Amino acid sequence: NAGTQVMKFRGGMPLLGITRVFGMYRLANSMALLDSHIRGTDEKTAMGARGFDNYTFHTDLPPGHTMVTGQQTIDWDLFSVENAKLLLAWGINWISTKMPDSHWLTEARLKGTKVISITVEYSSVASKSDEVLIIRPATDTVLALGMANVIIKEKLYDAAYVKSRTDLPLLVRMDNLKLVRAEDAIAGFEPPKKRRDTKILKKGQKAGSPISYGGDQVIPDELLKEWGSFVVWDKNSKDFAAITRDDVGDHLKATGIDPELDGEYEIELDGKKVKVRTVFSLTSQYLRDTFDLESVSKLTWAPKEAIESLARQVAENAGNTLIACGMGTNQFFNGDLKDRGILLLCALTKNIGTHSGNVGSYAGNYRAAYFDGMGQYITEDPFNIQLDEKGKVKLKKYFKYESAHYYNHMDKPLRVGNKNFTGKTHMPTPTKALTFCNANSILGNLKGHYEAVINTLPNIEYISVADWWWSTSCEYADIVWGVDSWGEFQFPDATASVTNPFLQMFPRSGMKRIHDTRSDIEVHAGISKALGKLLDDKRFVDYWKFVHEGRVDVYLQRIMDATSMAKGYDVNKLEEDAKKGVPALLMSRTYPKIIGWEQAIESKQWYNKTGRMEFYRDEDEFIEYGENLPVHREAIDATFYEPNAIVANPHPAIRPFGPEKYGIAMDDRSGETRQVRNVVFSPAKLLESKHPLRELNEGFEYIYLTPKYRHGSHTMPVDTDIIAVWFGPFGDAHRRDKRMPWVGEGFVDINPDDAKALGIEDGDYVWVDADPEDRPYHGEKKEGSEEYRLSRLMLRARYYRGIPRTVTRSWFNMYGATYGSVEGHLKNKDGRAQNPRTGYQSMFRFGSHQSATRGWLRPTLMTDSLVRKDTIGPVIGKGFAPDVNCPNGAPRESFVKFTKAEDGGIGGNKLWRPAKLGYRPSYESDAMKKFIDGDYVT
């Protein structure tokens, strides 16, 4: 009942500042003091606030990595690419979005690494590749499973590796689709009392600090008992044999067991004969029956020969293939399934956990676990504050983490029909106060931004934003704190990266502040100090003692001293070295850093039930949703076909609950219902089906994608004039066309043949409309109303031959229209879309790319049963974990129609000038054609 639980705090991408940005969560923890005043609680009963997630909220998490390994994400330092013989750049525009690391790819290629890009358009990384495969958006799972099918069919997989390191040889009961447990099936079986590389927590025992375990896993005894052990068919003894969590990798050999991979048997369980099959048997049947080359080609648009060739190349380079995935594969509703498919492909070919063979996901900078001593700072007990810089810190976590996707989903959990699909460990509270820093994505560039502005924000009583850029979020804030830019830092801080091996310090700047700003950490401390004054409680001040004294290094040193990869570093020396350009390394076990090395090289267990890579999910929810096997589901919106359909020919292990089970009509395909609608279509039937918007015959025919690009970091600093002019072909520093919102503006890339069929010329202004049920917002869309005028997307059309027909794209980075910018566009003498009161500059006349998106909640990411490692530290638990097992969103899920709004020429005068002059695709003059053909060169 604590009111503090409706206060939400968020430090945006907090790894970017482990005291400055992570300080938001320390502030959330201190709200327990506020609770003690409001409810009269004490240190035993008080509750702090809620802390919003980041990695998952940005849809950066590859959620299937957690499902397969229990680990948040597998990745590798990007300079490791030269160790591979083959690189697959899969859904990552490496050259554009990893600019400091671009040279690693091109240099590796010069040294002999073959580069193959898998993409949905001819991207910049495609131009640096030996081969390019362009596929239909959101069909990555189909491609991965189709490749796996080729590898299994042609027996190109490493059988010994698969037997010892995956769950594929484990037996599944065909009566209830659960894994067979040794405790039930093997007479006299007793689980081991000691566990390899594991510390066991007795009931009620609390885990120690992460650094104290020396790399061992930490598992509660009750969880080990709940999981049990597993069963295989042993080819040596020709009998069923027990497999424990420790019998992984090289340790399987010591058991003398040789598991059968592809088997079907009967076993006595509970006094009756039960049919059992291996996970491999069930998986290979699904691949064989559903993903033949013809079906995969039709579903993905990839040529059959290319699918086959790609599969064989990965198999030929077993242990020597690195796969770099990016946001392009993550940001669809069913992104966890593509991970399960890609990891299956990698497991079959021994491409996991080595410097030359691994999979990685690169989306955001996230791994707070690099600083696993973070608890010393964010969970210091505010009732027992350590004021001695050398003293031991007492820790107590009073705040709770929560997914921001519920706030993004009309501030509520997923309840559809007769069921609540949000697990108890995930359950949110209403949002009444929102305090954040270092971010625009939580409000200004939110998925379904206008839904939030029109329907969610009126129910929030207080919004506080700390930023050094007047972002869209600032437009809607009650309080905006002007904070220091990166060049003005007055306090030291530290960060790290998932793409390089360095521990990076932010030294104090010698530069004076340009304006009367404060550090983010001073804002946190100042808010706390003000509360202390209101409540006459000095603890609010003392909690930030070393900020007030200019000694933030004390908090940094506490973190370092308790951090496995930083203990021994002196932060003051690190700062001095950083000023001189002397680097420091995170003390990881390998250089370059790679995740999975201990499992691949030392045969350590993964952080899950079996200790193996798990491709079968036997939790009740996964069986109920038809996803116990790594299946393919269509996109929930960005598809021409039945949204969210499970694609499978009849299979004995795919038995999902249909809509009727939840009290939902079979023909109800509304947005909310689609999230929980489990229907199975064969590939042939799927290709005959239609997206419900296509059935209206109103022009809804186009997938609309909104990825990031090279000229901005999220939305920063794209509104500066020099960047805005560069961002696309519509830049004009003079704004000769006064309709332009700014010196550059948002646009949609569209295939010229599609545009011409719609009567849209290159450079025209167009309206973009997504599903009117819920976009741009729920509720009446009344022509001429202030809300609809604000939120309906208008932008330029750019002819672009690098994208397939029926697929379109706008860049994610541009500031959207606000009430103030629309007012400015309509009333300012120069027509600029600039808020006359705040100076906020939109790059759209009306709406934004987020007009076509919305918040989605995926049921398999809200379970209480999934086993996973905690976000920070070696403890294994189950259920919700922020940025690990948590809703992930789907910002590329849009299906739209285009309507011409205005001619593209200056002032609406016919054709846009570059097209008129013959410089643009399909308008080429003879001179331009000569240039394209290279005829000016002799």
C-alpha positions, 0 to 999 in steps of 0.5 A: 500500500506504499504510495512510493510504489507509484513513483517511477524513476529511470536513469537512461542507459545507466551503464553510461554513467555508473554514479551519474545515471545509476544515481536515479535508482539510488534516489528510488531506494531513498524513497523508503525514507519518504514512506517512513514519514507518510505511513509511519514505517521503519527500516523493516517495513518501509518501501521505496519507489519503482525503477524502470528498466532500460535494455528491455524498454529500448527493445535491445534485449535479444530475449531468446538468449535468456531462454536458451542460456539463462544469460542476459545476452551473449556477445563478443568485443567487435574487434574479435571479428578478424578471428572468424573465417565467416561473419554474418551481419544479421539485421545489423547495419554495422557501418552506420550504427557502429561507426567507431567499430566499422573499421574492424569489419572492413579490416577483417575482410581485408585479412580474409574474413568472408562477410555476408549481410542478412538484411531487409534492404541494401544497407551500408553494411551490404556494400561492404559484404561479399554476399547479401541476402535480403529477406522479408522483415521479421522472417529471421526465424524462418531463415534460421530454422530453414538453415538448421533444417538443411544442416540436420538433413545433410548431417552437417552438425557436430553430434558430439557437441550437440549431445554434450552441450544442448538439451537436444538429447533430453527426453520429452513426455508426449502425454504432457510435453514435459521433460522426463525427470530422472527422479520419476523415471530412474529407480533409485536415482539420487541427485548429487549432494554437491554441485560442480562450480555451484554454491547452494543457498539453503532456505532463507539464506541470503546471497553474498556479494557477487565478488565473494563467489569467485565465478561460481553459480549461486542457486537456491536449494529449493530451485535445484529440487524443483528442477530435478535431473533429466533423462536420455537414452544411452546408446552404450547401455541401451537403457534410460540414463539420468543426466544431471545439471553437472553432466555438461561438456567434457564432464559428460564423458566421465559418466560413460553415457552416449546419448541418442539424439534422434529417438522415440521410446516408451518408459514407465512413469507413474505406473503406466507406459508413456511415449517419450521422444528426444528434443532433437526428434521433435525439433527436427520433425518440425523443421523437416515438415514445415521448413522445406526450402520451397516454403522457406523461400516463399516465406522469406523471399530468399532464393532457395539456392541462397538458403542452402548455400548459407547453411552449408557455409556456416557448417563448413565454418564450424567454430569459425563463424561469428554472427553479429545481430542487431536491432533489426532482428530484435525489434519485432514482437516475436524477437525471442523466437528468432534468437532461439532459431539463430542459437539453434543454428549456432549450437548445431555448428559449434559456433558458441562461446569462442573467439572465432565462433559465437553469436552476438547481439548489438543494440544499446550499451547495457551490461550493468553486470560489468560493475557487479559491485553496483549494489554498494551505491544504489542499494545503500540502506538509507536508514543506516548511511555510511558517512565514513568514506572508508567504512563498510556500507550496509545494503538494503534494497527498498525499491523494486524494478518494473518494466516501463512497457506497462506504462507504455501499454496504457499503464496497465498489465496484459489482461485479455478475455478471461486471463491476466497474462502478466505474471505476478513477479512482473506486476506493475503499479499505476504511474503517478510520478515519473522522474528520469534523466539521460533519456528521451525514449521514455516519453519523447520518442516513446513507442506509441508516443501520441497514445501516451501524450493524449491518454496516459499523461493526463493520469500522471501527476508529476514529470521531472526531466534532467537533460542538457538538450531540450528534447520532446520529453522536456515539452511535457515535463512539469520540471526540467533540470538543465544539466551539464553536457559531456564536456562540462562534467564537474564530477568523475564517473565511469562506464564500459562497453559491450563492444570493447574491453575498456573500463572508461573514466569520465574525468572532471572537465577543465571547462567552465559550465556554459550555463547555470547547470548542474550535474545529473547527480547533483539533481538527484542529491538536490531533490533529496535535500529538498525532501529533507528540508520539507520533512526535517530529516537530515538523512535525505541530505546525508544519503548524498553526503559525498556529492555535496562535498564534491567527493563522488569518487568515494561512491565510485571507489566503493563500486570498484572495490566490490566489482569482480572486474575492477577490484584493485583499481584506484579511481583517482588514478584512473581519472588521472590516467584518463586525462592523459589518454591512458586506457584501463581494461576491465579485468575479464577472463578473456581478451577480447571479452566474449560471453560463453567462453567458460561454457565452451572451453571449461564446460561450465554450466549455463545459467538455467535448469539443465546447464545446457543450451535449452531449445525446448521450453517445458514451462506451462506457459510456453506449452500453452502458447504453442512455443515449447519448440522454437517455432516461427510466429508471424509479426504481430503487425508488420506482415501481409498475412495473419498477424502473430500466427504460429507457422507449422504443419501438424506436429504432436508437440504443438498444441496451443490454447486457442482464442476460445480458451481465453473467452475470445472470439475466433474472428477477433483480431484486434490489437490487444487480442492479437498479443495472446491469439494462438492460431496455427497456420501451415506455410501454404495457408499463411501465404493465402491469409491476409492482414485484417487491414488488407481485407478492408481494401483501403490501401493498407499494404505496406510494412513501415520500419523505423530503424536508427541511422548514423546521424544521431544517437537516438534523437540527439543531436539531430535538431542542430542545423548542420546535422538536420541538413545532412540527414537525408536529401531534403536539407536546405539551410535557407528553407526556400520551401516555407512548409519545411518544419526545419532545415531538414525533415523527416521522410519515408523511403519507398520503392519508386514503383510503389510510389508511382502506383499510388500517384506519389512523386519523389519529394511529395508530402504524404500522410501515413496512417497505421491501424486506426483502432489504436494509432496514433492513439486510442479514441476518436480521430476527428478531422480538425481536432487538435489531437488528431492534427498533432499526431497524424503523420505527415512527411516527405516521400523519398524514392529509394530503390534499395528497399523491396516493394511493399516495405518502407522505412523512416529513420527513428532519430528525428524529433516529433511534433508537439502541441507547441511545434504544431502551433509554431508551424501554423503561426510562426511567420517563417513557418518553422515547426518551433515551439514559440515558448520553449524553442523546441524544434520538430523535424516533422510538420505533424506527427512523427514516426511514432505515430505508427507504433504502439506499446505491445506486451508479449506473454512469453516475456512475462512468465514467472517460471523462466529460469535465468541469472539475475541482472547483476551477479551469479544468482540464478532465480526465476521470473521477472528480472529487469533487462533479462526476463521482461517485456521487450516491446516491438517498435518496428511493428507497423502496417500502413497506408500512404496518401498523397498530401501535397506536391513536393515542389517549393510551396506545393508547386508540382515536382520537387526540384532534384527530381525535376532536374533528373537527378533522382531515381526513375527521373534520370536525365541522360546526363545522370544515366551517363554518370550512373553507367560510369561513362564520364570516366575513360 
